[in-house]
């Protein structure tokens, strides 16, 4: 692919406030995912920004991230000619440098052979991503332009026939008479979905992700208890999404949609549902809540630390201190044992998590990148070398194995400390954000922060801390301008 085209970046540097208004348009993720040829009527508003890459006629878009490997690298060809059209930040653009039949590209990039190559590039556990650089190494079939046109025209014709066929009533001939083929299934959708989860997801995904599927199943029972597979169409599916969106923000509704879509597409393949009801679904959601501060500044963190009860015995205040100084996830810090500390080299090994949401016990980390070594400062080394003395090497430091641990317990203690310190109240996960933000403001590279946090890719770090990166970019601009103004 890299020999006959080049990639370009999608929207960057945008916050939620930038979307939903303006004279420009952007192509949503679901439009790319759902359509081999991008639907030019399904665009959302955004402000015009000359710094962003506009899409051009003939561009190809690819999804870069999804919950399952089979959904990454989904392609869509752009046949629009309008100005000020941008691509959503969860996709990347590909601009052919050679002449192609665009309908051929649309079908070729979605063919099983090419899709299989993209799926092999998927990296992650709970969330899968692909690398643009690796994608450009994929070999694709490129016949001469005349053959491309013939193949493209033939596949378009077949696609149109299939669409027309799906719109009509289905009949079959029996005994010389035309009989209506009743394809409708009386099975309840939530019953089918439960069966689908047990068949395809049980044992294949992490328990945390599995619990999200079961939560989706509970919502199905609540808002659509009598919906059957046979009654599932674009109208009823949109009504289902709209009902869910009343109590949930747009991103949560999008996740709900994605978890249902996998099961529905399988039902279509099995002939239980006549055609894909999720096609061109509109994702809505209630107005987002005012976001609480996710991180503290350096002064606020210092104030918090001075309030900690760092006695000789292990307590939750020691836990809070360690998370603030290492940026570990809650479950990672719970799983720490004395054996994970290398005091002579000032290193802390993260290689497991604690199943605090389930029955307890050790679990693997979130992904391969989460297995890492974190360097500690000398003060933390001295403090914890004394603190863990006498604790068995393979026993969790902060967890009593026979006692259930709740995230809310630590958050309640942290909230009390924040109130006492007269600083914004944040969660234990907010301390992880605090750690990362302080490193970024101190000038530590995004790559180093990503490794320290155990992110699967720098893209995750960039998206999570976009507001900080933008602030640093503004500082860089000021620095450049001051430097240039000194040249005379």
Beta strands, then each sheet from edge to edge (+ up, - down):
strand 1: 5-8
strand 2: 19-27
strand 3: 43-46
strand 4: 60-63
strand 5: 65-66
strand 6: 75-77
strand 7: 85-87
strand 8: 91-96
strand 9: 128-129
strand 10: 171-174
strand 11: 177-180
strand 12: 341-342
strand 13: 347-350
strand 14: 353-354
strand 15: 362-363
strand 16: 372-375
sheet 1: 1+ 8- 4+ 6-
sheet 2: 3+ 2- 7-
sheet 3: 5+ 9-
sheet 4: 10+ 11-
sheet 5: 12+ 13- 16+
sheet 6: 14+ 15-
end
